[in-house]
């Protein structure tokens, strides 16, 4: 049984590589470390890497935007009141195509950009938002 660091939040994490291109560059252990760094409460998360077609379909179906985006967070907690310390339940979808393109455009590594997007997606799960300047 793996030991948990003192003070670490319990995390149940499922990582899915529907698009396997980043499986070696972005291994499960790194995904776990990055997700845990953004958590303020216990969480059950699924993080899924997908291609542009699936990302576009999800973005269109749930946000009515007809393009693939870098990260989508589907939070299942009642977060209408903003961030909460309650256990977090969410699915986070990262688009490999967009992630790779943005990393190249920004001159950063795919691994570093994946870390940024995972933390970004996890922060959305308990209700953090960047629509308003204060939330950003």
N, C-alpha and C positions, 0 to 999 in steps of 0.2 A: 504494500500500500504506500502510495507516494505521500510524503509529508507536505503540509501546507505551511507557508511562511506565517509567522506570528502576525496577526492583524490583517492578513489577506482575506479578501471577500470570497466566499464560496462561488465557484464558477462551474457550471455545467456547459460545456462547449462542444458543438458539433461543427466540423469543418468539412465542407463538400466542395470537391473540385469537378463540377460539371464540365468546366473547361479546364483541362489538366495542364495548360501551358505554364502556370506559375507554381505548380506543385513543389518543384525543387527550390525555386527562388524564395518562395513564401511557405515554409513548412509549418505544420500544425503547432509546433512548440513556439515558434515566433508569433503566430497568430494569437495563441493563448496569452503570451506575455504582453503583447500590445493591447489586447482586449481588457485584460485584468488591470492594466495601468490606467484605464479610463473609467473604471467602475468605482462607484461610491456605495454600492449595495450588492447583495448577492444577485446572481444572474443566471438565466438559462438562455443561451444564445446559439443560433445557427448562423454560421458565416459561410456563404456560398459564392464561389467564383464561377462566373458565367461568361459566355460569348455575347457579342453585340445583339444577336437576334433575340435571345431570351431577355436581355436587359431592356431592349426596346419594347418588347411585348409587355413586360411588367410595368415599365414606366408609363406606357400608354393606358394599360388597363386600370392602374391605381392612381395615376396622377394626370391622365389625359394629355400627356406630352409624348409626341411621336418621335422620339430619338432615344438612343442608348445614353445613359448617364453613368458617371463613375461609381456612385454608391447610392443604394436605396436602403432605408431602414424601415422595417415594418414592426412597430412596437405594439405589443398586445396589452400593456398596462393601461389603466385609465389615467392619461397624462394631461387632461384638459387644464388642470391647475398648475402646470409647469413641472419642473424637475421634482422628483420624489426619491426618498430613500427606500421605498418598498422594493421587494425583489423585482428584478427587471426580466421581462420575457420579450425576446425580439428575434426576428430574422433580419440578417444584414446581407445584402447582395452586392457584390463588386463585379464590375464589368472589366474583364481582362483587356479587351481591345482599347477601351477608353483609358484605363489605368496606364497601359504601355504607351499610348500616344501622348498623354499628359506628361508622363515622366520624361519622355524624349523632348517635348516642347519646353519643359522647365529645366532641362539639363540635370536631372537628378536620377538616381538609380530607381529601378522598378521596385526594389525591396523597400527603399525609403518611402516611396510614394504609397505603396501598399500599407505600410505602417501608419502613415498619416490618415489614409482613408478608413482604415479599420478603427482607429481611435475616433475619427470624426463620426463614423456610423454608430459606434458604441455610445458616444455622448448623446446622440439623438434618441437612443432607446429609452432613457428615463425622462425624456421631455425637454432636454436642452435644444434650443433652436437658434438660428442665426438670421431670422427674418428681421427682427428688431436689432438695432445696434447694441443694446445692452446684453442681449443673448449671445451675440457673436463673441 
